[in-house]
Amino acid sequence: MMNNQTETTSKKPTHSVYYLKPKAGSDQSDWIKVGAAWEHGDKDGLNLSLNILGQNVPVVVRKNKPKTE
């Protein structure tokens, strides 16, 4: 179950995730789509669903917060 920090507001992805594969003999790269991402409701992170070697890999990205002492 998700908490309010990681809850997404949409079932459709808000971002696409790409791997940039260098092209031989070029400054350009091929953009290869490897997944999708959904922004968290609090706008401080993303849920990613990556397709790596045929496996769906879930990843959560959160914004760094200052350490309190």
Residue pairs with C-beta under 8 A, 6 or more apart in sequence:
2 8
4 41
4 42
5 40
5 41
5 42
5 44
5 45
5 62
6 40
6 45
6 47
6 60
7 40
7 41
8 38
8 39
8 40
8 41
8 47
9 39
9 41
10 38
13 36
13 37
13 38
14 37
14 38
14 39
14 46
15 36
15 37
15 38
15 39
15 46
16 33
16 35
16 36
16 37
17 33
17 34
17 35
17 36
17 37
17 48
17 50
18 31
18 32
18 33
18 34
19 31
19 32
19 34
20 29
20 30
20 31
20 32
21 29
21 30
21 32
22 29
23 29
23 30
34 50
34 51
34 52
35 48
35 49
35 50
35 51
36 48
36 49
37 46
37 47
37 48
37 49
37 61
38 46
38 47
39 45
39 46
40 46
40 47
44 62
44 63
45 60
45 61
45 62
45 63
46 60
46 61
47 58
47 59
47 60
48 58
48 59
48 60
48 61
49 56
49 57
49 58
49 59
50 56
50 57
50 58
50 59
51 57
